[in-house]
């Protein structure tokens, strides 16, 4: 226990000395430094890569980050990536395989807590979102693959990093100032269509389930929806 506490203290000390990144280049440098510091203490560092489709909306910025010299040269012991949680697993594996071709030493975990989508008729998309950039309490989503280690080559685990029943954000449009937890309304969680800069300013429905509490709070209706739509079925 004493050794674990020493390691924890050393890790926190190392991270506290790193300035908060203000650009893609500084973020790459930050991740590289964190990887070197933490790998010496047998701690795996995972970079949150969002959904495969979420990267599309921020393609330029993400491309700059992952191709910076510091991040691209990290070894397998230093860099791991977390992807997923709304895309169907088949889409996330396509993304993971493409990334492994570019970064063969890197490992991944896939968040499957909300990646299960009920079967649909032939010729229809697997997912039922109006737009693949929708992320907040998405109507129609379900729990995906059960958590397990080493499910396929290059993937360390399927895991429910985003727990079923945990709200993505409040649907209350009047909560425009941060609450005691620093959380406030995001239009992507509301009932009205939202303009998307990556879709030439088009107004697109959010698919957000209404009646949602602030992010991180228990959202019972969402939980039961995810259970009903679980794929594979619970």
VOMI-589638 format. One record per residue: y, z, x of N, C-alpha, C, CB in turn; chain. Coordinates in pm, whole numbers, padded with zeros to 5 digits. Atoms other than C-alpha are relative to their C-alpha. Glycine has a CB too. Example, Ala and Ser with C-alpha at 12.3 -4.5 7.8 and 13.67 -1.06 7.14 Angstrom:
2
(node (-00119; 00000; 00089); (-00450; 00780; 01230); (00120; 00000; 00090); (00003; 00125; -00099); A) (node (-00119; -00006; -00082); (-00106; 00714; 01367); (00109; 00073; -00077); (00046; -00142; 00041); A) 
! end
This chain:
234
(node (-00120; 00000; 00083); (00000; 00000; 00000); (00126; 00000; 00087); (00000; 00122; -00094); A) (node (-00117; -00007; -00089); (00237; 00086; 00286); (00027; -00135; 00064); (-00022; 00105; 00108); A) (node (-00016; 00132; -00060); (00172; -00253; 00446); (00063; -00097; -00100); (-00134; -00054; 00048); A) (node (-00056; 00088; 00103); (00245; -00433; 00118); (00148; 00027; -00019); (-00074; 00019; -00132); A) (node (-00141; -00034; 00018); (00573; -00245; 00085); (00083; -00048; 00117); (00017; 00151; -00018); A) (node (-00072; 00052; -00117); (00672; -00337; 00441); (00020; -00150; -00011); (-00076; 00034; 00131); A) (node (-00011; 00145; 00018); (00598; -00703; 00367); (00104; -00035; -00105); (-00136; -00060; -00038); A) (node (-00096; 00023; 00108); (00796; -00685; 00043); (00142; 00019; 00051); (-00027; 00094; -00118); A) (node (-00133; -00027; -00053); (01093; -00532; 00224); (00045; -00110; 00096); (00002; 00136; 00071); A) (node (-00033; 00105; -00096); (01078; -00793; 00499); (00034; -00131; -00070); (-00117; -00022; 00097); A) (node (-00025; 00123; 00076); (01062; -01078; 00247); (00136; 00005; -00066); (-00108; -00022; -00105); A) (node (-00129; -00014; 00066); (01359; -00948; 00048); (00114; -00006; 00100); (00007; 00130; -00079); A) (node (-00103; 00004; -00104); (01554; -00899; 00370); (00024; -00142; 00048); (-00039; 00089; 00117); A) (node (-00013; 00139; -00047); (01480; -01255; 00483); (00074; -00085; -00102); (-00137; -00060; 00028); A) (node (-00065; 00079; 00105); (01585; -01402; 00148); (00146; 00037; -00016); (-00073; 00018; -00132); A) (node (-00138; -00045; 00020); (01901; -01192; 00131); (00095; -00058; 00103); (00007; 00151; 00004); A) (node (-00084; 00056; -00105); (02025; -01350; 00452); (00029; -00148; -00019); (-00066; 00021; 00134); A) (node (-00019; 00144; 00025); (02011; -01700; 00307); (00110; -00021; -00102); (-00132; -00065; -00049); A) (node (-00111; 00026; 00092); (02330; -01827; 00148); (-00049; -00081; -00120); (00114; -00075; 00071); A) (node (00035; 00076; 00120); (02306; -01958; -00207); (00034; -00147; 00019); (00072; 00057; -00125); A) (node (-00025; 00142; -00022); (02272; -02340; -00195); (00106; -00056; -00093); (-00128; -00078; -00017); A) (node (-00107; 00059; 00080); (02576; -02537; -00313); (-00012; -00151; -00007); (00135; 00038; 00057); A) (node (00019; 00144; 00003); (02445; -02890; -00259); (-00147; -00030; 00022); (00087; -00071; 00107); A) (node (00140; 00036; -00018); (02121; -03082; -00241); (-00044; 00021; 00145); (-00024; -00145; -00042); A) (node (00036; -00019; -00140); (02129; -03072; 00140); (-00018; 00147; 00032); (00107; -00061; 00091); A) (node (00012; -00143; -00026); (02189; -02699; 00148); (-00121; 00059; -00071); (00126; 00072; -00043); A) (node (00118; -00047; 00070); (01917; -02647; -00109); (-00125; -00033; 00081); (-00009; -00062; -00140); A) (node (00114; 00037; -00083); (01672; -02836; 00111); (-00012; 00093; 00120); (00011; -00147; 00046); A) (node (00000; -00091; -00115); (01775; -02621; 00408); (-00044; 00140; -00042); (00140; 00005; 00064); A) (node (00037; -00131; 00053); (01741; -02307; 00196); (-00151; 00009; -00021); (00074; 00028; -00132); A) (node (00143; 00000; 00028); (01389; -02402; 00085); (-00080; -00004; 00130); (-00036; -00119; -00088); A) (node (00070; 00007; -00128); (01288; -02489; 00439); (-00002; 00135; 00068); (00066; -00105; 00091); A) (node (-00009; -00132; -00063); (01411; -02155; 00572); (-00087; 00101; -00074); (00146; 00049; 00003); A) (node (00083; -00092; 00078); (01246; -01967; 00287); (-00147; -00022; 00027); (00029; -00015; -00149); A) (node (00139; 00031; -00026); (00920; -02147; 00350); (-00047; 00055; 00133); (-00022; -00148; -00003); A) (node (00038; -00049; -00132); (00917; -02059; 00719); (-00009; 00152; 00001); (00099; -00049; 00105); A) (node (00000; -00147; 00002); (01004; -01694; 00652); (-00117; 00055; -00079); (00130; 00051; -00060); A) (node (00103; -00056; 00088); (00757; -01641; 00369); (-00140; -00037; 00046); (00022; -00047; -00141); A) (node (00134; 00041; -00042); (00466; -01838; 00515); (-00054; 00091; 00109); (00002; -00144; 00049); A) (node (00043; -00092; -00103); (00459; -01596; 00806); (-00057; 00128; -00060); (00115; 00033; 00093); A) (node (00047; -00122; 00067); (00383; -01323; 00552); (-00101; -00033; -00110); (00118; 00078; -00060); A) (node (00104; 00046; 00093); (00112; -01514; 00363); (00047; -00001; -00144); (-00123; 00088; 00012); A) (node (-00054; 00014; 00134); (00339; -01567; 00063); (00020; -00149; -00027); (00135; 00078; -00017); A) (node (-00015; 00141; 00034); (00325; -01905; -00111); (00130; -00022; -00076); (-00120; -00049; -00082); A) (node (-00128; 00033; 00063); (00657; -02058; -00208); (-00019; -00123; -00087); (00110; -00024; 00107); A) (node (00010; 00113; 00092); (00657; -02281; -00516); (00139; -00044; -00042); (-00084; 00037; -00125); A) (node (-00126; 00059; 00046); (00948; -02512; -00596); (-00019; -00047; -00143); (00044; -00118; 00093); A) (node (00009; 00041; 00140); (01008; -02556; -00968); (00048; -00143; -00015); (00083; 00095; -00090); A) (node (-00033; 00143; 00011); (00996; -02932; -01024); (00020; -00045; -00144); (-00108; -00082; 00064); A) (node (-00021; 00036; 00140); (01048; -02921; -01401); (-00116; -00083; -00054); (00132; -00077; -00015); A) (node (00099; 00093; 00055); (00860; -03167; -01620); (00011; -00133; 00073); (00020; -00019; -00152); A) (node (-00009; 00134; -00056); (00775; -03515; -01504); (00116; -00075; -00062); (-00131; -00076; -00023); A) (node (-00109; 00071; 00066); (01022; -03643; -01763); (00133; 00068; 00025); (-00025; -00011; -00149); A) (node (-00125; -00070; -00027); (01278; -03372; -01688); (00062; -00048; 00129); (-00024; 00149; 00007); A) (node (-00052; 00052; -00125); (01309; -03516; -01341); (00073; -00131; -00020); (-00113; -00020; 00100); A) (node (-00065; 00128; 00026); (01411; -03849; -01489); (00148; 00020; -00028); (-00066; -00071; -00119); A) (node (-00139; -00024; 00037); (01731; -03700; -01627); (00084; 00039; 00120); (00007; 00108; -00105); A) (node (-00075; -00041; -00118); (01827; -03562; -01286); (-00056; -00070; 00124); (-00004; 00153; 00018); A) (node (00075; 00072; -00102); (01654; -03828; -01079); (00074; -00007; 00133); (-00029; -00140; -00048); A) (node (-00073; 00016; -00124); (01930; -03884; -00823); (00006; 00128; 00080); (00139; -00048; -00027); A) (node (-00012; -00128; -00069); (01984; -03517; -00741); (-00134; 00045; 00055); (00055; 00106; -00094); A) (node (00131; -00045; -00044); (01613; -03436; -00723); (-00051; -00085; 00116); (-00100; -00003; -00116); A) (node (00044; 00087; -00108); (01544; -03738; -00506); (00066; 00040; 00131); (00030; -00147; -00031); A) (node (-00069; -00043; -00121); (01808; -03621; -00260); (-00061; 00128; 00055); (00150; 00021; -00027); A) (node (00054; -00129; -00043); (01657; -03272; -00252); (-00136; -00018; 00067); (-00011; 00095; -00118); A) (node (00136; 00005; -00051); (01293; -03366; -00200); (-00016; -00092; 00120); (-00094; -00042; -00108); A) (node (00011; 00087; -00116); (01366; -03630; 00063); (00081; 00049; 00118); (00044; -00139; -00036); A) (node (-00071; -00056; -00114); (01587; -03410; 00280); (-00101; 00038; 00108); (00084; 00123; -00043); A) (node (00091; -00020; -00111); (01434; -03367; 00623); (-00067; 00137; -00003); (00074; -00017; 00130); A) (node (00055; -00135; -00004); (01389; -02990; 00595); (-00115; 00020; -00095); (00107; 00099; -00031); A) (node (00106; -00020; 00098); (01179; -03002; 00281); (-00117; -00094; 00025); (00053; -00020; -00141); A) (node (00106; 00099; -00017); (00984; -03319; 00356); (-00094; 00038; 00114); (00060; -00137; 00026); A) (node (00081; -00031; -00117); (00857; -03174; 00686); (-00075; 00132; -00012); (00086; 00003; 00121); A) (node (00072; -00126; 00015); (00726; -02845; 00548); (-00150; -00023; -00003); (00045; 00072; -00127); A) (node (00146; 00015; -00006); (00356; -02791; 00604); (-00065; 00047; -00129); (-00057; 00078; 00118); A) (node (00073; -00039; 00121); (00089; -02727; 00344); (00006; 00150; -00022); (-00145; -00045; 00009); A) (node (-00003; -00145; 00013); (00108; -02356; 00417); (00136; 00050; -00048); (-00035; 00066; 00132); A) (node (-00136; -00044; 00029); (00478; -02350; 00335); (00052; -00046; -00134); (00091; -00047; 00106); A) (node (-00061; 00053; 00121); (00547; -02561; 00029); (-00103; -00033; -00107); (00080; -00123; 00033); A) (node (00082; 00024; 00118); (00387; -02563; -00313); (00097; -00033; -00112); (-00093; 00123; -00034); A) (node (-00090; 00043; 00106); (00526; -02708; -00634); (-00055; 00038; -00137); (00023; -00150; 00008); A) (node (00037; -00030; 00138); (00526; -02597; -00995); (00059; -00108; -00087); (00050; 00141; -00044); A) (node (-00049; 00104; 00091); (00551; -02870; -01257); (-00048; 00031; -00141); (-00048; -00140; 00044); A) (node (00051; -00011; 00136); (00514; -02893; -01628); (00089; 00088; -00085); (-00140; 00055; 00000); A) (node (00069; -00080; 00095); (00522; -02722; -01925); (-00006; -00065; -00135); (00064; 00131; -00009); A) (node (00003; 00065; 00131); (00597; -02954; -02215); (-00076; -00132; 00001); (00139; -00024; -00048); A) (node (00072; 00128; -00004); (00445; -03281; -02097); (-00150; 00023; -00012); (00032; -00076; 00129); A) (node (00145; -00006; 00005); (00083; -03345; -02177); (-00056; 00000; 00142); (-00059; -00118; -00082); A) (node (00056; -00015; -00134); (-00142; -03261; -01881); (-00023; -00135; 00067); (-00130; 00078; -00006); A) (node (00028; 00131; -00060); (-00232; -03626; -01832); (00124; -00057; 00067); (-00051; -00098; -00107); A) (node (-00124; 00047; -00060); (00135; -03708; -01765); (00033; 00078; 00127); (00115; 00010; -00099); A) (node (-00030; -00081; -00117); (00174; -03417; -01525); (-00092; -00037; 00116); (-00014; 00149; -00034); A) (node (00090; 00040; -00108); (-00132; -03527; -01327); (00042; -00132; 00061); (-00143; -00009; -00051); A) (node (-00052; 00126; -00055); (00015; -03876; -01293); (00113; 00028; 00098); (00050; -00092; -00112); A) (node (-00112; -00039; -00087); (00327; -03716; -01147); (-00051; 00070; 00127); (00096; 00094; -00076); A) (node (00054; -00072; -00115); (00129; -03480; -00921); (-00065; -00096; 00098); (-00101; 00106; -00045); A) (node (00067; 00095; -00089); (-00081; -03765; -00783); (00100; -00087; 00075); (-00096; -00087; -00079); A) (node (-00104; 00080; -00066); (00231; -03969; -00710); (00070; 00082; 00109); (00104; -00050; -00103); A) (node (-00064; -00086; -00098); (00390; -03673; -00532); (-00094; 00027; 00118); (00044; 00132; -00065); A) (node (00095; -00024; -00109); (00073; -03606; -00331); (-00010; -00120; 00092); (-00138; 00035; -00056); A) (node (00002; 00119; -00084); (00080; -03965; -00211); (00119; 00001; 00096); (00003; -00127; -00087); A) (node (-00120; -00007; -00084); (00431; -03899; -00076); (-00003; 00123; 00091); (00127; 00003; -00087); A) (node (00007; -00125; -00075); (00369; -03538; 00039); (-00144; 00050; -00001); (00097; 00107; -00059); A) (node (00144; -00032; 00009); (-00007; -03514; 00108); (-00036; 00143; 00035); (-00075; -00091; 00088); A) (node (00032; -00138; -00038); (00010; -03162; 00251); (00042; 00103; -00103); (00066; 00032; 00130); A) (node (-00052; -00095; 00097); (00175; -03007; -00052); (-00101; 00028; -00111); (00131; -00053; -00059); A) (node (00086; -00042; 00111); (-00002; -02817; -00328); (00083; 00022; -00125); (-00078; 00129; 00037); A) (node (-00070; -00010; 00127); (00085; -02780; -00695); (-00067; 00103; -00091); (00005; -00136; -00069); A) (node (00055; -00066; 00118); (00042; -02556; -00995); (00064; -00067; -00120); (00027; 00157; 00002); A) (node (-00049; 00065; 00121); (00082; -02696; -01345); (00009; 00101; -00112); (-00090; -00119; -00040); A) (node (-00023; -00090; 00112); (00232; -02493; -01626); (-00052; -00066; -00126); (00151; 00037; -00013); A) (node (00062; 00060; 00119); (00012; -02563; -01927); (00023; 00085; -00126); (-00149; -00020; 00022); A) (node (-00023; -00090; 00112); (00151; -02295; -02158); (00045; -00069; -00127); (00101; 00101; 00037); A) (node (-00047; 00072; 00119); (00303; -02556; -02390); (-00028; -00150; 00009); (00149; 00023; -00020); A) (node (00025; 00143; -00024); (00150; -02883; -02281); (-00108; -00057; -00091); (-00040; -00022; 00143); A) (node (00101; 00050; 00091); (-00106; -02913; -02560); (00064; -00065; -00122); (-00094; 00112; -00044); A) (node (-00053; 00073; 00117); (-00026; -03175; -02825); (-00116; -00046; -00085); (00088; -00122; 00044); A) (node (00111; 00040; 00088); (-00248; -03235; -03130); (-00027; -00150; 00010); (00032; 00037; -00146); A) (node (00038; 00141; -00006); (-00439; -03564; -03134); (00078; -00081; -00103); (-00151; -00016; -00023); A) (node (-00075; 00088; 00089); (-00248; -03854; -03287); (-00073; -00133; -00014); (00143; -00022; 00052); A) (node (00064; 00129; 00027); (-00343; -04193; -03425); (00013; -00093; 00120); (00061; -00065; -00124); A) (node (-00001; 00099; -00109); (-00424; -04476; -03184); (00131; -00078; -00002); (-00121; -00096; -00013); A) (node (-00123; 00075; -00011); (-00114; -04649; -03056); (00126; 00083; -00003); (00006; -00100; -00107); A) (node (-00115; -00090; 00002); (00116; -04347; -03099); (00006; 00079; 00130); (-00006; 00096; -00121); A) (node (-00010; -00082; -00121); (00253; -04145; -02805); (-00078; 00130; -00015); (00147; 00030; 00032); A) (node (00071; -00127; 00003); (00057; -03834; -02711); (00093; 00109; -00052); (-00054; 00037; 00140); A) (node (-00097; -00101; 00039); (00371; -03627; -02755); (00078; -00045; -00123); (00097; 00030; 00115); A) (node (-00070; 00030; 00124); (00576; -03606; -03072); (00149; 00033; 00010); (-00062; 00076; -00116); A) (node (-00142; -00029; -00017); (00919; -03540; -02923); (00084; -00124; -00027); (00028; 00053; 00141); A) (node (-00092; 00112; 00020); (01214; -03755; -03027); (00041; -00058; 00134); (00124; 00046; -00078); A) (node (-00038; 00043; -00134); (01313; -03769; -02660); (-00071; 00090; 00100); (00155; 00005; 00021); A) (node (00077; -00079; -00096); (01117; -03655; -02356); (00087; 00095; 00081); (-00075; -00092; 00094); A) (node (-00089; -00097; -00065); (01424; -03469; -02228); (00017; 00126; -00082); (00135; -00062; 00025); A) (node (-00010; -00120; 00084); (01396; -03220; -02515); (-00088; 00111; 00056); (-00039; -00032; -00147); A) (node (00072; -00108; -00068); (01293; -02880; -02381); (00006; 00134; -00073); (00054; 00017; 00138); A) (node (-00024; -00132; 00058); (01409; -02599; -02612); (-00082; 00024; -00127); (00147; 00017; -00031); A) (node (00080; -00038; 00117); (01152; -02444; -02849); (-00045; -00122; -00079); (00081; 00094; -00090); A) (node (00028; 00130; 00058); (01018; -02791; -02918); (-00102; 00007; -00114); (-00050; -00094; 00108); A) (node (00088; 00004; 00117); (00868; -02841; -03263); (-00120; -00091; 00026); (00078; -00049; -00124); A) (node (00121; 00081; -00013); (00510; -02966; -03261); (-00079; 00025; 00126); (00036; -00142; -00006); A) (node (00072; -00027; -00125); (00415; -02838; -02914); (-00114; 00098; -00026); (00096; 00055; 00108); A) (node (00112; -00093; 00010); (00095; -02641; -02857); (-00040; 00053; 00137); (-00119; -00067; -00067); A) (node (00054; -00053; -00125); (-00075; -02429; -02595); (-00096; -00103; 00060); (-00073; 00137; -00023); A) (node (00085; 00099; -00067); (-00249; -02647; -02337); (-00122; 00061; 00067); (00080; -00073; 00102); A) (node (00119; -00045; -00073); (-00528; -02598; -02084); (00009; 00149; 00032); (-00018; -00080; 00128); A) (node (00004; -00141; -00034); (-00637; -02240; -02022); (00025; 00020; 00150); (-00135; 00062; -00041); A) (node (-00023; -00027; -00143); (-00527; -02082; -01693); (-00132; 00007; 00077); (00078; 00131; 00018); A) (node (00115; -00011; -00089); (-00777; -02131; -01413); (00039; -00052; 00139); (-00123; -00079; -00056); A) (node (-00031; 00037; -00138); (-00777; -02174; -01037); (-00073; -00127; 00042); (-00037; 00114; 00094); A) (node (00058; 00120; -00061); (-00841; -02498; -00848); (-00067; -00093; -00100); (-00100; 00040; 00104); A) (node (00063; 00085; 00102); (-00900; -02718; -01156); (-00030; -00140; 00049); (00087; -00008; -00121); A) (node (00019; 00134; -00055); (-00860; -03047; -00966); (00058; -00002; 00141); (00067; -00110; -00090); A) (node (-00046; 00011; -00138); (-00788; -03164; -00613); (00153; 00004; 00008); (-00053; -00129; 00063); A) (node (-00144; -00006; -00021); (-00438; -03071; -00495); (00073; 00093; -00094); (00057; -00134; -00011); A) (node (-00062; -00091; 00097); (-00370; -02838; -00789); (-00061; 00139; 00018); (-00020; -00052; -00148); A) (node (00050; -00136; -00023); (-00398; -02468; -00711); (-00039; 00069; -00129); (00105; 00082; 00072); A) (node (00032; -00068; 00126); (-00401; -02364; -01074); (00068; -00066; -00118); (00041; 00147; 00006); A) (node (-00069; 00013; 00128); (-00328; -02430; -01436); (00041; 00142; -00037); (-00091; -00069; -00114); A) (node (-00047; -00136; 00024); (-00117; -02135; -01543); (00106; -00002; -00109); (00057; 00064; 00129); A) (node (-00101; -00009; 00105); (00097; -02022; -01836); (00123; 00072; 00055); (-00056; 00075; -00126); A) (node (-00121; -00060; -00058); (00417; -01961; -01641); (00106; 00024; -00106); (00056; -00091; 00111); A) (node (-00089; -00018; 00114); (00617; -02005; -01960); (-00086; 00056; -00112); (00073; -00135; -00043); A) (node (00094; -00060; 00095); (00439; -01757; -02189); (00021; -00050; -00143); (00013; 00150; 00003); A) (node (-00012; 00036; 00142); (00366; -01875; -02544); (00067; 00113; -00077); (-00139; -00033; -00062); A) (node (-00072; -00101; 00077); (00604; -01696; -02781); (00129; 00046; 00065); (-00087; 00117; -00022); A) (node (-00126; -00035; -00067); (00885; -01660; -02528); (00104; -00106; -00032); (-00020; 00014; 00154); A) (node (-00103; 00096; 00041); (01199; -01823; -02666); (00066; -00067; 00119); (00106; 00071; -00085); A) (node (-00073; 00074; -00103); (01370; -02093; -02462); (00150; 00021; -00011); (-00033; -00149; -00009); A) (node (-00144; -00019; 00020); (01709; -02008; -02609); (00032; 00015; -00148); (00079; -00117; 00059); A) (node (-00038; -00025; 00139); (01891; -01903; -02923); (00045; -00128; -00071); (00111; 00103; -00005); A) (node (-00046; 00112; 00082); (01950; -02150; -03204); (00128; 00036; -00074); (-00109; -00041; -00100); A) (node (-00122; -00048; 00066); (02254; -01947; -03319); (00122; -00059; 00070); (00006; 00156; 00002); A) (node (-00113; 00071; -00061); (02549; -02177; -03250); (00126; 00085; 00011); (00031; -00125; -00079); A) (node (-00118; -00087; -00010); (02795; -01889; -03293); (-00003; 00087; 00125); (00009; 00089; -00124); A) (node (00010; -00083; -00120); (02668; -01716; -02979); (00051; -00079; 00121); (-00147; 00047; 00024); A) (node (-00062; 00084; -00103); (02912; -01899; -02752); (00044; 00077; 00123); (00118; -00072; -00058); A) (node (-00032; -00081; -00117); (02986; -01609; -02519); (-00126; 00074; 00044); (00116; 00101; -00031); A) (node (00121; -00066; -00049); (02723; -01445; -02297); (-00021; 00137; -00064); (00006; 00014; 00151); A) (node (00031; -00131; 00054); (02545; -01146; -02449); (-00021; 00099; 00115); (-00127; -00007; -00090); A) (node (00018; -00103; -00102); (02453; -00827; -02262); (-00093; -00045; 00112); (-00054; 00127; -00063); A) (node (00092; 00052; -00100); (02180; -01022; -02079); (00053; -00127; 00067); (-00135; -00029; -00064); A) (node (-00060; 00119; -00058); (02416; -01306; -01989); (-00046; -00129; -00063); (-00029; -00004; 00144); A) (node (00054; 00120; 00066); (02256; -01547; -02236); (00090; -00043; -00115); (-00142; 00026; -00052); A) (node (-00080; 00053; 00110); (02435; -01774; -02481); (-00062; -00129; -00053); (00144; -00024; 00046); A) (node (00051; 00119; 00069); (02383; -02073; -02706); (00011; -00124; 00087); (00075; -00021; -00131); A) (node (00002; 00132; -00063); (02286; -02410; -02559); (-00021; -00101; -00111); (-00113; -00010; 00110); A) (node (00015; 00100; 00107); (02333; -02715; -02786); (-00140; -00062; -00007); (00102; -00108; 00019); A) (node (00134; 00056; 00002); (01985; -02832; -02682); (-00095; 00084; -00085); (-00053; -00011; 00141); A) (node (00082; -00087; 00084); (01851; -02539; -02887); (00047; -00001; -00145); (00002; 00143; 00054); A) (node (-00058; 00002; 00134); (02056; -02623; -03195); (-00063; -00103; -00092); (00145; -00025; 00010); A) (node (00055; 00089; 00103); (01991; -02819; -03512); (00061; -00139; 00005); (00023; 00060; -00137); A) (node (-00070; 00129; 00001); (02236; -03102; -03444); (-00036; -00085; 00122); (00151; 00021; -00005); A) (node (00025; 00089; -00114); (02180; -03409; -03223); (00099; 00026; 00113); (00008; -00146; -00044); A) (node (-00081; -00027; -00119); (02316; -03382; -02869); (00019; -00129; 00079); (-00065; 00109; 00089); A) (node (-00029; 00117; -00083); (02486; -03648; -02659); (-00066; 00015; 00136); (00153; -00020; 00017); A) (node (00070; -00004; -00128); (02282; -03733; -02349); (00064; -00096; 00099); (-00150; -00034; -00019); A) (node (-00062; 00088; -00099); (02463; -03866; -02041); (-00098; -00098; 00062); (00063; 00081; 00108); A) (node (00099; 00089; -00057); (02136; -04016; -01913); (-00052; -00101; -00100); (-00115; 00080; 00056); A) (node (00038; 00098; 00102); (02097; -04209; -02240); (00125; -00071; -00050); (-00076; 00069; -00118); A) (node (-00127; 00069; 00029); (02440; -04377; -02226); (00077; 00065; -00113); (-00027; -00146; -00035); A) (node (-00081; -00073; 00097); (02595; -04105; -02440); (-00055; 00001; -00141); (00134; -00056; -00002); A) (node (00057; 00005; 00135); (02362; -04157; -02736); (-00026; 00140; -00054); (-00129; -00082; 00000); A) (node (00033; -00126; 00066); (02328; -03871; -02985); (-00148; 00000; -00036); (00088; 00022; -00127); A) (node (00145; -00005; 00020); (01961; -03767; -02991); (-00039; 00136; -00054); (-00075; -00030; 00133); A) (node (00047; -00125; 00059); (01784; -03504; -03200); (-00064; 00088; 00107); (-00101; -00027; -00113); A) (node (00052; -00093; -00099); (01681; -03190; -03009); (-00144; 00041; -00023); (00085; 00122; 00002); A) (node (00134; -00045; 00038); (01352; -03119; -03191); (-00017; 00151; 00010); (-00104; -00067; 00088); A) (node (00008; -00144; -00022); (01438; -02750; -03147); (-00034; 00075; -00129); (00133; 00052; 00056); A) (node (00037; -00086; 00111); (01269; -02502; -03379); (00115; 00097; -00026); (-00133; 00076; 00028); A) (node (-00115; -00086; 00033); (01539; -02307; -03563); (-00043; 00144; -00030); (00076; -00057; -00121); A) (node (00028; -00142; 00018); (01567; -01933; -03614); (-00041; 00068; 00129); (-00107; 00018; -00102); A) (node (00044; -00051; -00130); (01515; -01877; -03242); (00092; 00109; 00053); (-00007; -00114; 00100); A) (node (-00078; -00105; -00064); (01629; -01559; -03063); (00045; -00045; 00139); (-00082; 00132; 00009); A) (node (-00043; 00036; -00137); (01791; -01557; -02715); (-00119; -00027; 00092); (00086; 00110; 00059); A) (node (00104; 00035; -00096); (01593; -01692; -02421); (-00070; 00125; 00053); (00060; -00080; 00117); A) (node (00079; -00110; -00053); (01312; -01467; -02308); (-00045; 00100; -00103); (00077; 00070; 00102); A) (node (00037; -00092; 00106); (01285; -01282; -02639); (-00119; -00054; -00079); (00119; 00026; -00095); A) (node (00118; 00037; 00078); (00979; -01284; -02862); (00041; -00085; -00120); (-00076; 00125; -00047); A) (node (-00027; 00094; 00108); (00981; -01579; -03104); (-00131; -00024; -00074); (00062; -00135; 00054); A) (node (00129; -00001; 00068); (00700; -01523; -03351); (-00037; -00135; -00059); (00001; 00104; -00109); A) (node (00030; 00129; 00063); (00728; -01853; -03538); (-00045; -00102; 00104); (00123; -00052; -00077); A) (node (00039; 00092; -00106); (00710; -02046; -03213); (-00142; 00031; 00050); (00100; 00006; 00117); A) (node (00131; -00040; -00049); (00406; -01847; -03100); (-00111; -00052; -00091); (-00007; 00153; 00011); A) (node (00105; 00045; 00092); (00205; -01922; -03414); (-00009; -00152; -00005); (00026; 00055; -00140); A) (node (00004; 00146; -00006); (00306; -02289; -03394); (-00080; -00046; 00122); (00144; -00057; 00006); A) (node (00072; 00037; -00122); (00177; -02309; -03035); (-00150; 00027; -00014); (00056; 00078; 00120); A) (node (00141; -00031; 00022); (-00149; -02142; -03137); (-00065; -00103; -00093); (-00016; 00143; -00060); A) (node (00055; 00098; 00095); (-00198; -02377; -03434); (-00022; -00135; 00066); (00094; -00017; -00119); A) (node (00006; 00132; -00062); (-00135; -02682; -03217); (-00073; -00002; 00134); (00138; -00052; 00020); A) (node (00065; -00009; -00132); (-00332; -02564; -02914); (-00100; -00113; 00021); (-00070; 00135; 00014); A) (node (00090; 00108; -00036); (-00515; -02846; -02737); (-00044; 00020; 00147); (00068; -00140; -00021); A) (node (00111; -00020; 00094); (-00796; -02769; -02660); (00027; 00115; -00096); (-00129; 00026; 00076); A) (node (-00022; -00102; 00104); (-00812; -02558; -02975); (-00044; 00137; 00048); (-00074; -00037; -00128); A) (node (00037; -00138; -00033); (-00822; -02182; -02939); (-00117; 00045; -00088); (00122; 00095; -00016); A) 
! end
